[in-house]
Amino acid sequence: MSRRSGRTQSQARARAFALDPRLAIGIVLVVASIVGVVSLVAAADDSIEVYAAGSPLSPGDQVTSSDLVVTSVKLNESSEFYIVRGDLPDEGFIATRPISKGELIPVSSLGSHAGLSLTAVVVSPQGGLAETVTSGAAVDVWASAEEEDGGYGAPGVIISGATVVRLVEDDSLVSSARGSTLELLVPRSRVARLLEAMANGDVLSVIPANLPARG
């Protein structure tokens, strides 16, 4: 076989290979498979970016974007209950309940700057506390004034709907005898009345404003 004849046969085989419809179909199938896998992965990845606390937050804290971190999570139908990236108010917000470090920021925890009308006061109620009086709980503060005969008058509510910031740890004997000490978030308009009761030695009681439903 001549050299020329060999080259002609090689060129013919190359053209036949390049034009083989089976190869074209194979390439199309591979590309379609890749596109299908990519589309499936993209559809399955329904993660969204939401805000989480960069450090522990307490009721009354002024929170801005610098106090938060962005994290990608899968929430499905629950996404409406959390603050999605881009939905944070420019001026930030006031935390209305305790939020742990790393915890997602729920919509229900956002308070307006009108919340600055609240302030924290430490009180030492007598008689102990109910188990439901924990951080974030809503409570009423009752006071009973001492009367001339040494007894105490009928108690009345002096603070309604205060929020428990935290229970103050104090192992002293005096504290144990008088009851637990706790920090409350109360309206500024009621601070004077609370301080008056404390200064006069009134008996203070902290009572849950509502009780959780029992199954």
C-alpha angles and dihedrals in degrees: 000000000000124000090243092053090051093052091049092053091047092051090048092052090048092052091046090051094047093049097042105130091209090065091050091050090049092052091049091051092050092049091047090050092051092048090048093052093047091049091048093051092047091050092048093049100079094155118144132196115249136167124262130184113269090200136003113296127204131203109279095026115138105232127197133173090271089065092055139066129211117237133178115231141157110245103154108184091358094069092095090066095060136061109262119209108274095027096086112116113250091237092047121230145264115254111237097190139021114284121191124224109277093016116134114251109248120210089235091064094062115104127178125244086260082082088075085086085079126083137183122251128179114224134179109211121195124238100035130265137282117251090247092061098098136130110309095018121135113234142173121226115220125193133196118193123218114248130214094262090058095256128108130251128234111297121245136187112262098168122033124195099002117168123233109232096182144322111256114229111228122157096183119127092236092055092047091051095049099041138255121326119224141173116238133194106222136170112270089230089066099043094091092053092049093048090048091055091048093048092050092052094244116171107255126202128185112210127183110257091212137007127227117252115262121223 
